[in-house]
Amino acid sequence: MRGRHVAHLFAVAVLTVPASLWHALIAPASAAPCPDVEVTFARATTEPPGVGVVGQQFVDSLRSQVGGKSVVVYPVNYPATYDFAPSANTGANDASAHVQSTAANCPTTKIVLGGYSQGALVIDLITIAQAPVAGFVPDSLPQDVADHVAAVATFGNPSDRYLGAPISAISPWYGAKAIDLCADADPICSPGPLAPPSQDEMFSPAHLSYANSGMPRQAAAFVASRL
């Protein structure tokens, strides 16, 4: 009898809870709010999943320069292998789909695009590449999505090799909001043959110098000025 009495009291209590409060108690947690800034960054060849060393330095520096703005990071999901064209194409497909989804679902979020080495080429494929070249296939963002991109930052970008110039020089949509950083004597971001970079080029001291160069902070300062 005591158990029935407790159950009865519980039922009465439930029935007397206002509907609005009951809904709040049982409703699933709402989705996280849209951030002020989202960084979509593609790592370099052979780096483990994530944004890589240069990407992390860039993101950390950016967070320190944007005051109270919320910053979230999306690491482009791609192989980053020596099989350069198929790997970069996969990255472009993933980055393009993600950025378009972000623009649609979080229209007030300022999007930042970034990449290092092969990751920079991934960003080229969604921003400035207009036609297939050397096995690389663009997955270009439409202009209405490009309008949501506040800034672009690339490091050791091979666009000179494949497209003839960096993003900042040739893009009407992204040029003014892009910073392309190329270390002195870096063969990857210097004009070269229309062929995948060699391992010697990718692991040259100049191409590996970005993490110790101050360039991630320089790029973050440029990006922060546009947010």
C-alpha positions in Angstrom: 0.0 0.0 0.0 2.9 2.4 0.8 4.3 1.8 -2.7 1.0 2.6 -4.3 0.7 5.8 -2.3 4.1 7.0 -3.4 3.4 6.2 -7.0 0.1 8.0 -6.8 1.8 11.1 -5.4 4.4 11.0 -8.2 1.6 10.8 -10.8 -0.2 13.8 -9.3 3.1 15.8 -9.2 3.7 15.0 -12.9 0.2 16.0 -13.9 0.5 19.3 -12.1 3.8 20.4 -13.7 3.1 23.2 -16.2 3.3 21.9 -19.8 6.0 24.4 -20.7 8.2 23.3 -17.8 7.6 19.6 -18.5 8.6 20.1 -22.2 11.8 21.8 -21.0 12.6 18.8 -18.7 12.2 16.1 -21.3 13.3 18.0 -24.5 16.6 16.9 -25.9 19.6 19.3 -25.5 19.5 21.9 -28.2 22.3 22.0 -30.8 25.3 24.2 -30.0 24.9 27.7 -31.2 26.7 28.8 -34.3 30.2 30.2 -33.6 31.3 33.7 -34.5 34.2 32.2 -36.6 34.8 28.8 -38.1 38.2 27.8 -39.5 38.3 25.1 -42.1 41.9 24.0 -42.4 43.6 21.2 -44.4 46.9 19.7 -43.1 50.0 18.9 -45.1 51.1 15.7 -46.7 51.6 12.8 -44.3 50.5 14.7 -41.2 48.1 12.8 -39.0 44.4 13.7 -39.0 43.7 17.1 -37.6 44.9 20.5 -38.7 48.6 19.7 -38.4 51.4 21.6 -36.7 51.2 24.8 -38.8 47.4 24.7 -38.7 47.3 24.5 -34.9 49.8 27.3 -34.5 47.6 29.4 -36.8 44.4 28.6 -35.0 45.9 29.2 -31.5 47.3 32.6 -32.6 44.0 33.5 -34.2 42.1 32.7 -31.0 44.4 35.0 -29.1 43.8 37.9 -31.5 40.0 37.9 -31.9 38.9 39.0 -28.4 35.8 37.3 -27.1 34.7 35.9 -30.5 34.1 32.1 -30.5 36.3 30.1 -32.8 35.7 26.5 -33.8 37.8 24.4 -36.2 37.0 21.9 -38.8 40.0 19.8 -39.9 39.4 18.8 -43.5 38.8 15.0 -43.7 41.2 13.7 -46.4 44.1 11.2 -46.8 46.9 13.8 -47.2 49.0 11.0 -48.9 51.7 11.0 -51.6 49.0 10.1 -54.1 48.7 13.8 -54.6 45.8 14.3 -57.0 43.3 11.8 -55.7 44.1 12.8 -52.1 43.7 16.6 -52.8 40.5 15.9 -54.8 39.0 14.0 -51.8 40.0 16.9 -49.6 38.3 19.4 -51.9 35.1 17.5 -52.0 35.0 17.3 -48.2 36.0 21.0 -47.6 33.5 22.2 -50.2 30.6 20.2 -48.8 31.4 21.3 -45.2 31.7 25.0 -46.0 28.5 25.0 -48.0 26.7 23.3 -45.1 28.2 25.9 -42.6 27.1 28.8 -44.8 23.5 27.4 -45.1 23.1 26.5 -41.4 25.1 29.3 -39.8 24.7 32.3 -42.1 26.2 34.8 -39.7 29.3 32.7 -39.0 32.4 34.1 -40.6 34.3 31.3 -42.4 38.1 31.2 -42.6 39.8 28.8 -45.1 43.3 27.6 -44.6 45.8 25.0 -45.6 49.5 24.1 -45.7 51.3 22.4 -48.6 48.9 19.8 -50.1 46.3 21.3 -47.8 46.8 24.7 -49.4 46.1 23.0 -52.8 42.9 21.6 -51.3 41.8 25.2 -50.6 42.9 26.2 -54.2 40.5 23.6 -55.6 37.5 25.1 -53.8 38.4 28.7 -54.4 40.4 29.5 -57.5 40.8 26.4 -59.7 38.4 26.6 -62.7 39.2 23.5 -64.7 40.9 20.1 -64.2 44.7 20.2 -64.4 47.3 17.5 -63.9 44.6 15.2 -62.4 43.3 17.8 -59.9 39.5 18.4 -60.2 38.0 21.6 -58.8 35.0 21.6 -56.4 34.4 25.3 -56.4 32.3 27.1 -53.9 29.4 29.1 -55.5 29.6 32.8 -55.2 26.9 33.1 -52.6 28.9 30.8 -50.4 32.1 32.6 -51.2 30.5 35.7 -49.7 30.5 34.0 -46.3 34.3 33.5 -46.5 35.9 36.3 -44.5 39.5 35.3 -45.1 41.8 32.7 -46.6 45.3 31.8 -45.3 47.7 29.4 -47.1 51.2 28.3 -46.4 53.6 26.8 -48.9 50.9 26.8 -51.6 51.7 25.0 -54.8 49.3 27.2 -56.8 52.2 28.9 -58.7 53.1 25.5 -60.1 49.6 24.4 -61.1 47.6 27.6 -61.5 50.2 30.2 -62.3 49.8 32.5 -59.3 48.6 32.6 -55.7 45.0 33.1 -54.5 45.7 36.7 -53.5 46.9 37.5 -57.1 44.3 35.9 -59.3 41.0 35.6 -57.6 38.2 38.3 -57.9 36.2 36.6 -55.1 39.0 35.8 -52.6 42.1 37.9 -53.7 41.6 40.8 -51.3 40.8 38.6 -48.4 43.6 36.1 -48.9 47.2 35.8 -47.6 49.5 33.4 -49.3 52.8 32.9 -47.4 55.8 31.3 -49.1 59.1 30.8 -47.3 62.2 31.9 -49.1 63.5 29.1 -51.4 60.5 26.9 -50.7 60.3 24.8 -53.9 56.6 23.9 -53.4 55.3 27.5 -53.7 57.8 28.5 -56.4 57.1 28.0 -60.1 58.0 24.5 -61.1 57.0 21.6 -63.4 53.4 20.6 -63.8 53.9 17.5 -61.7 53.4 16.4 -58.1 56.1 17.7 -55.8 58.9 15.2 -55.1 59.6 14.0 -51.6 62.8 16.0 -51.6 60.8 19.2 -52.3 58.1 18.4 -49.7 60.7 17.7 -47.0 63.1 20.5 -47.9 64.2 22.7 -45.0 62.5 25.7 -46.5 59.1 23.9 -46.9 59.3 22.6 -43.4 60.2 26.0 -41.9 56.7 27.5 -41.5 56.2 26.2 -37.9 59.3 28.1 -36.8 58.9 31.2 -39.0 56.4 33.3 -37.3 54.2 33.0 -40.4 51.2 31.3 -38.6 51.0 34.4 -36.4 51.4 36.7 -39.3 48.5 35.0 -41.1 46.4 35.0 -38.0 46.9 38.8 -37.6 45.7 39.3 -41.3 42.7 37.1 -40.8 41.8 38.7 -37.4 41.7 42.1 -39.1 39.0 40.8 -41.4 36.7 39.3 -38.8 
